[in-house]
Structures are given as structure tokens and as C-alpha cells.
Amino acid sequence: MISGIAFFKKVLDQGGSALAFLVCFIIGTLGHWSWLLIMLIFVGSAFLATRFAIVYKKALGVEESDEGTRGGWNVISNGMVPAIVAIFYSLGFLEPEQALVAFATAVAAAMADTMASEIGVLSPQPVMITNPLEKVEPGTDGGVSLEGTIASLLSSVSISMLSFAAFLLLIEESHPFYSSFKVDYWYISSFFGFFGCVIDSLLGATLEKQGILDNNGVNFISISVAVGLSLLFLPLF
């Protein structure tokens, strides 16, 4: 249903909708149905952010996608890690608390990068992340701005809080997630979601700029690293 609505509302194209259905099916059946709500919030927020000031973005030549409609590769780069988390949990490779944190971090990292990109391109004075004294054109790989950084941080915190609020309210007492849940875990996903965006910018300024990776590859790797780090630091909580 989510993928169908996304297609008819032009949030996703046909290929993106088909892949979104697969991702949502995996997440909903192997993870938890509340995860679908979080994914819906992410997809809707990404669409609105892409549509924000779209005329101005087109004039600058920095629009991320066609009228905010995203395709299959975008779904894969942002949705594959949450799906993998669900698969790993179902196979017993992740404990319940690890799955919750990993999923929330994956979505937070994807959200942080999307908001940083869509809001950051509106900044008139972005700089290169590897050299803050070097001013670059909006939309440059590895370019960062104050506006984009703030948007990234706030979006990571917001989606993390929403994720764990959804877990708290919607996970059944009989589910293994319920007894493993700690509200404090949202700190982990907030921080590493934002940190994933920083990694994305660093990869953009290096490997993407050199043509070794494209934007989708950068997204997938940065989200994966953010999730890995969140699991590494989880025992501290």
C-alpha cells in the first residue's frame, strides 16, 4: 500500500515503487510493522524536502531528482540497510536491542543526508568539508553549509525520537523488542545518524569526486558505517 501511494503521489517512480514494496515487505515481516511507519515518515519527508524551493533549485541546476520523484537506485541506497537489518535480526545475527538501534540509525542517517542535501544546496556559501576555507558551488560533492548541517542534525534527532516513540507505543508486550527497549537508545541513533551524514560528505569530497563511487554508493556506505558504529557503541548504554 505504501509503495502504491508513493507511486500515485509521484513520490517514487514505477521502479522505485516496486523496490519500495520489496523493502517494506522485508522490513514489515522480518522486523516489525512499526518500522513501516518510520519508513513512511522518511519517504514523505524526503519528498517534501526535495519539493521545497524546487523552482529555485532548478534555476541553480542542483535539484536532486525529477520534481521530487525518486527512482529505484535511490530506494536501494537508502532502503537496503534497513532491510538487511531486518533480515539479520530474523536470522538471529542481531539481538532485539541491536536491531532496534540499527534500524533507527539507518533511517536517521538516510534522513540526515537527505535533509542536508536538499536544504544545504540553498546556501549561497557552502565550503568543502575537507577544506573549510575553500568555497564551492551549491551542490558540489563534499560541500557543506551551516544550513545543511543544522538541517541534518535536527532531522536525525527528530526521526530518532519519532522512531523510539513509535517503538514505545506500538510494540506489543509479547514481542522480544518490548523487553529490550530503552528510550535512551535514541541518543545513539541521533548521533550516528548525523555522523553518517558527515561520512557521506567526506566520501563525496574524496571517492565520489574522483569518480570511484556515485551518489547512491556513497549513501549506502555512509549508512552502513553509521549503523556499524552504532552497534559498536551500543554496549556503553
Number of C-alpha atoms within 10 A of each C-alpha: 9 15 23 16 12 22 20 12 12 17 26 27 19 19 15 22 25 17 21 27 16 16 23 24 15 20 25 17 14 18 26 19 16 17 25 19 17 22 22 15 17 19 23 14 17 23 23 16 18 25 20 16 14 20 12 13 20 14 9 14 12 18 21 19 15 16 16 20 20 25 20 16 15 20 20 19 20 26 23 22 23 27 23 19 25 26 19 16 19 16 10 9 13 17 14 20 20 23 24 27 25 30 26 32 38 32 29 36 38 31 32 33 33 26 27 28 29 26 22 25 27 20 16 13 17 25 21 21 20 14 11 13 10 12 16 17 16 22 21 17 22 24 27 29 24 15 19 24 21 17 23 31 23 18 26 32 24 16 27 30 21 16 26 22 13 15 23 17 10 14 18 13 10 8 11 13 21 17 13 13 18 16 11 11 21 23 18 23 35 27 19 30 34 29 25 32 29 23 22 29 26 22 25 26 20 16 17 20 16 11 10 12 16 14 18 16 20 21 26 21 19 28 32 23 19 28 30 16 18 25 21 11 11 16 8 7 9
